[in-house]
Amino acid sequence: MARKKIREYDSKRLLKEHFKRLSGRELPIKSAQVTESTDFNELAQNEPWLSSMKLVVKPDMLFGKRGKSGLVALNLDLAQVAIFVKERLGKEVEMGGCKGPITTFIVEPFIPHNEEFYLNIVSDRIGNSISFSECGGIEIEENWDKVKTVFIPTGVSLTSELCAPLVATLPLEIKVEIEEFIKTVFTLFQDLDFTFLEMNPFALVDGKPYPLDMRGELDDTAAFKNFKKWGSIEFPMPFGRVMSPSESFIHGLDEKTSASLKFTVLNPKGRIWTMVAGGGASVIYADTVGDLGYASELGNYAEYSGAPNEDEVLQYARVVLDCVTADPDGRKRALVIGGGIANFTDVAATFNGIIRALKEKESKLKAARVHIYVRRGGPNYQKGLAKMRGLGEEIGIPIEVYGPEATMTGICKQAIECITAAA
């Protein structure tokens, strides 16, 4: 399961579309998304309610505490919304220690209300926890003792009996409505493969629940079965995180293949770089470098898996090597081409793409004084390792090659010793 945050606009869109499908009842949700490319005249034509209602506008950037940070404007008309957005669009703000520009807003009706409720559903390995409170809103943390939680094991439906502890203290006139709302939202949560859903707060408008603020996360590994239900869904980068051209290229490759190709630059001037097969192995290599005290020298996080073909590996390796060899400063650098022991990936086949890239980048590797450490096991690994040894002799670059007899952590230690040894 890979939990990916989605924008509030998409969370509410999915809630509105599928609540009716699952319950036969419609929620009165209205929302519009505003970005740099938005034409407000066109938006008003497509969403006529924008011109006839008082509005709320706020950033839709995957960060919370917008109200406490003065980033929410209430009771505006559309012209005032346009001014609010124009003054803040593209401006950098700091939230939770991260800085970044605001690029996306959500606009909704201004909903006067008296009561605010809190609802949260989060999944884990064995089930789902549902939390509810009659004291929602920006002071939820100060009123956390009033939050009630029930745990629903995987495969179990949320019945009225299981839901009873959540709504036990509600007034009778709203108890049934809120109970049915929670039950339907939980069904929707499971049906759409949400991993996290929070409404803080939701209110009652004409007796019907209305989420004023909402956060959602989806299991992106379930996209293959939900692409029609999700529609045009976006998984934005975390706030403050902007992809470099190299990362964007790899991200594009990843989206076009059934394999997995991941690459994140941590320190462009780092002297320890990795090109690791397997998600679990990639974490071990990165964590080991950090655990040995050299996290500041770790240039990247990288992972390829799912049996990418030779051309995909070639393109992937080219990008990694360009980053490894950028701006040589005369000091040694280490590249770890590692992995665990593959189950089905042909090690020799994937090494073909890496070897081609290493040959292409020979002069840059030498200029950057790169030492390469290879550790791999799995189908056809002996042939792959032999090719790597032959490559080192052919292009005259230090390449130390090991099979599964060597430990992954040991290879990381050797890479560190390389960059710390006297020139």
NUNUNU-434767 format. One record per residue (C-alpha): residue in one letter; x, y, z. Coordinates in steps of 0.05 Angstrom, whole numbers, padded with zeros to 5 digits, always signed. Example, Ala and Ser with C-alpha at 12.3 -4.5 7.8 and 13.67 -1.06 7.14 Angstrom:
BEGIN
A+00246-00090+00156/S+00273-00021+00143/
! end
This chain:
BEGIN
M+00000+00000+00000/A+00027+00069-00019/R-00010+00126+00014/K-00013+00187-00032/K-00044+00253-00012/I-00095+00285-00057/R-00121+00356-00059/E-00182+00376-00019/Y-00217+00391-00084/D-00209+00319-00107/S-00228+00291-00039/K-00294+00329-00041/R-00305+00311-00114/L-00298+00237-00099/L-00343+00244-00038/K-00398+00279-00076/E-00396+00233-00137/H-00395+00167-00099/F-00437+00183-00038/K-00498+00186-00083/R-00477+00122-00119/L-00469+00084-00053/S-00527+00113-00013/G-00576+00141-00064/R-00572+00208-00028/E-00537+00270-00053/L-00492+00315-00012/P-00498+00390-00028/I-00423+00398-00040/K-00400+00452-00087/S-00327+00470-00100/A-00282+00499-00154/Q-00208+00495-00165/V-00166+00557-00182/T-00096+00557-00210/E-00052+00605-00250/S-00087+00584-00314/T-00158+00597-00288/D-00201+00647-00326/F-00251+00672-00274/N-00302+00692-00327/E-00301+00622-00356/L-00302+00591-00286/A-00365+00631-00269/Q-00399+00607-00332/N-00383+00534-00316/E-00401+00542-00242/P-00459+00592-00238/W-00465+00586-00162/L-00399+00625-00156/S-00435+00689-00177/S-00496+00679-00133/M-00467+00659-00066/K-00419+00685-00013/L-00354+00646-00018/V-00295+00617+00020/V-00226+00613-00012/K-00163+00578+00015/P-00100+00545-00011/D-00106+00472-00032/M-00033+00453-00022/L-00034+00391+00024/F-00019+00430+00087/G-00064+00443+00146/K-00076+00498+00197/R-00095+00545+00141/G-00145+00583+00184/K-00095+00593+00241/S-00044+00618+00189/G-00091+00671+00161/L-00096+00637+00093/V-00171+00628+00093/A-00218+00684+00070/L-00292+00681+00086/N-00357+00713+00062/L-00329+00741-00003/D-00360+00752-00071/L-00325+00725-00134/A-00290+00791-00149/Q-00260+00791-00079/V-00239+00719-00087/A-00203+00737-00151/I-00165+00793-00114/F-00148+00747-00056/V-00120+00694-00104/K-00082+00744-00146/E-00047+00773-00085/R-00023+00703-00062/L-00016+00661-00125/G+00057+00641-00134/K+00078+00675-00069/E+00123+00634-00023/V+00098+00616+00046/E+00128+00574+00102/M+00085+00519+00133/G+00111+00467+00181/G+00183+00484+00166/C+00174+00477+00091/K+00175+00535+00042/G+00140+00536-00025/P+00096+00576-00071/I+00020+00572-00069/T-00004+00547-00137/T-00073+00520-00124/F-00136+00545-00088/I-00204+00516-00073/V-00266+00560-00074/E-00331+00539-00040/P-00396+00568-00014/F-00393+00604+00052/I-00434+00561+00099/P-00460+00593+00163/H-00466+00540+00217/N-00473+00531+00292/E-00442+00463+00306/E-00377+00432+00280/F-00363+00357+00279/Y-00300+00317+00268/L-00292+00252+00229/N-00229+00214+00215/I-00218+00145+00183/V-00148+00115+00176/S-00128+00046+00153/D-00073+00001+00179/R-00050-00070+00166/I-00107-00104+00202/G-00166-00056+00196/N-00191+00015+00201/S-00199+00064+00258/I-00258+00111+00257/S-00256+00172+00302/F-00313+00221+00314/S-00325+00282+00357/E-00380+00333+00369/C-00326+00386+00381/G-00293+00393+00313/G-00259+00453+00282/I-00193+00489+00292/E-00193+00473+00367/I-00198+00397+00357/E-00129+00385+00387/E-00148+00422+00450/N-00211+00379+00455/W-00179+00312+00437/D-00206+00280+00500/K-00276+00286+00469/V-00257+00245+00408/K-00287+00174+00407/T-00255+00118+00366/V-00276+00049+00343/F-00234-00002+00307/I-00264-00042+00249/P-00223-00104+00228/T-00210-00115+00154/G-00270-00148+00120/V-00320-00125+00173/S-00377-00077+00155/L-00394-00018+00198/T-00461-00036+00229/S-00504+00008+00273/E-00481-00033+00333/L-00408-00020+00318/C-00421+00054+00304/A-00461+00064+00368/P-00403+00086+00413/L-00387+00142+00364/V-00457+00174+00364/A-00482+00153+00433/T-00483+00224+00461/L-00513+00259+00401/P-00583+00290+00406/L-00637+00244+00378/E-00657+00293+00323/I-00588+00288+00289/K-00564+00221+00313/V-00593+00178+00257/E-00570+00227+00202/I-00498+00229+00227/E-00495+00154+00239/E-00518+00140+00167/F-00468+00191+00142/I-00410+00158+00179/K-00431+00089+00154/T-00435+00112+00081/V-00369+00149+00085/F-00336+00087+00113/T-00365+00045+00055/L-00339+00098+00006/F-00271+00097+00041/Q-00264+00023+00028/D-00296+00023-00041/L-00248+00077-00068/D-00186+00051-00031/F-00176+00111+00013/T-00122+00101+00065/F-00138+00165+00103/L-00198+00211+00105/E-00211+00269+00152/M-00266+00321+00156/N-00250+00375+00205/P-00300+00402+00211/F-00364+00379+00178/A-00429+00414+00193/L-00503+00402+00182/V-00535+00444+00127/D-00610+00437+00123/G-00602+00373+00162/K-00550+00344+00114/P-00476+00334+00130/Y-00429+00382+00093/P-00353+00376+00098/L-00323+00446+00108/D-00251+00421+00109/M-00229+00354+00083/R-00164+00315+00073/G-00155+00250+00036/E-00103+00199+00017/L-00110+00142-00033/D-00074+00077-00042/D-00042+00090-00109/T-00026+00017-00119/A-00102+00008-00128/A-00104+00055-00188/F-00111-00004-00237/K-00180-00021-00210/N-00203+00049-00192/F-00183+00092-00252/K-00256+00100-00274/K-00280+00115-00203/W-00224+00164-00188/G-00228+00200-00254/S-00174+00251-00269/I-00138+00246-00202/E-00074+00284-00185/F-00022+00262-00134/P+00015+00328-00120/M+00084+00331-00091/P+00087+00347-00017/F+00085+00422-00003/G+00153+00454-00012/R+00178+00397-00056/V+00193+00415-00129/M+00221+00364-00177/S+00287+00378-00210/P+00291+00365-00286/S+00326+00298-00272/E+00273+00277-00223/S+00218+00298-00271/F+00248+00256-00326/I+00251+00194-00283/H+00180+00207-00258/G+00157+00209-00331/L+00192+00143-00345/D+00159+00112-00284/E+00090+00133-00307/K+00100+00099-00374/T+00124+00031-00350/S+00096-00027-00310/A+00163-00028-00273/S+00181+00019-00216/L+00233+00074-00228/K+00244+00123-00170/F+00296+00177-00162/T+00302+00234-00112/V+00361+00281-00105/L+00378+00292-00032/N+00444+00330-00039/P+00469+00349-00108/K+00539+00356-00080/G+00537+00290-00043/R+00594+00240-00054/I+00556+00175-00042/W+00505+00157-00094/T+00461+00095-00103/M+00428+00058-00160/V+00392+00002-00123/A+00345-00053-00146/G+00285-00065-00101/G+00246-00019-00055/G+00266-00054+00009/A+00340-00058-00010/S+00341+00016-00030/V+00317+00035+00040/I+00370-00009+00072/Y+00426+00023+00032/A+00403+00094+00047/D+00390+00080+00120/T+00458+00046+00128/V+00495+00106+00100/G+00457+00150+00149/D+00467+00103+00207/L+00542+00103+00194/G+00542+00179+00202/Y+00546+00201+00129/A+00474+00221+00113/S+00500+00290+00093/E+00541+00257+00038/L+00483+00216+00010/G+00468+00245-00058/N+00403+00211-00073/Y+00350+00159-00061/A+00340+00112-00120/E+00302+00048-00134/Y+00286+00007-00195/S+00245-00057-00193/G+00192-00096-00228/A+00237-00121-00284/P+00247-00058-00326/N+00272-00071-00396/E+00342-00055-00420/D+00323+00011-00453/E+00286+00035-00390/V+00346+00018-00347/L+00392+00053-00397/Q+00352+00118-00394/Y+00346+00112-00318/A+00421+00100-00309/R+00440+00158-00354/V+00402+00207-00310/V+00432+00179-00246/L+00503+00181-00274/D+00495+00253-00297/C+00477+00272-00226/V+00534+00231-00196/T+00586+00264-00241/A+00560+00336-00240/D+00609+00390-00220/P+00671+00349-00204/D+00712+00380-00147/G+00772+00334-00146/R+00748+00292-00088/K+00730+00218-00095/R+00657+00197-00103/A+00625+00129-00094/L+00568+00098-00133/V+00535+00037-00103/I+00500-00007-00155/G+00465-00053-00106/G+00405-00094-00090/G+00383-00154-00051/I+00372-00222-00082/A+00322-00217-00138/N+00263-00265-00144/F+00248-00258-00218/T+00287-00200-00247/D+00342-00223-00295/V+00403-00189-00264/A+00446-00195-00327/A+00391-00164-00369/T+00382-00103-00324/F+00458-00096-00318/N+00462-00090-00394/G+00427-00023-00391/I+00471+00001-00334/I+00534-00022-00370/R+00515+00015-00433/A+00504+00079-00393/L+00571+00070-00356/K+00607+00064-00423/E+00573+00127-00449/K+00592+00166-00386/E+00664+00140-00381/S+00699+00207-00387/K+00651+00241-00337/L+00661+00184-00288/K+00736+00191-00292/A+00733+00266-00285/A+00691+00259-00222/R+00736+00205-00193/V+00679+00157-00184/H+00691+00089-00152/I+00636+00038-00164/Y+00614-00017-00117/V+00568-00072-00144/R+00530-00122-00101/R+00474-00164-00130/G+00443-00233-00128/G+00386-00268-00163/P+00370-00300-00231/N+00431-00299-00277/Y+00471-00257-00228/Q+00537-00293-00242/K+00534-00271-00315/G+00515-00200-00295/L+00572-00194-00245/A+00622-00222-00296/K+00600-00168-00345/M+00612-00115-00292/R+00682-00141-00276/G+00698-00140-00351/L+00672-00069-00357/G+00720-00044-00303/E+00779-00072-00341/E+00752-00045-00407/I+00741+00028-00387/G+00793+00033-00332/I+00745+00055-00276/P+00751+00023-00206/I+00693-00026-00201/E+00689-00074-00142/V+00640-00130-00155/Y+00607-00176-00104/G+00552-00228-00103/P+00503-00246-00048/E+00561-00270-00004/A+00574-00197+00012/T+00527-00158+00057/M+00489-00097+00033/T+00511-00058+00095/G+00583-00079+00083/I+00582-00048+00013/C+00558+00018+00042/K+00616+00017+00092/Q+00665+00006+00035/A+00636+00065-00004/I+00645+00110+00057/E+00716+00087+00067/C+00730+00104-00006/I+00708+00176-00001/T+00742+00187+00067/A+00809+00155+00048/A+00868+00200+00031/A+00871+00220-00042/
! end
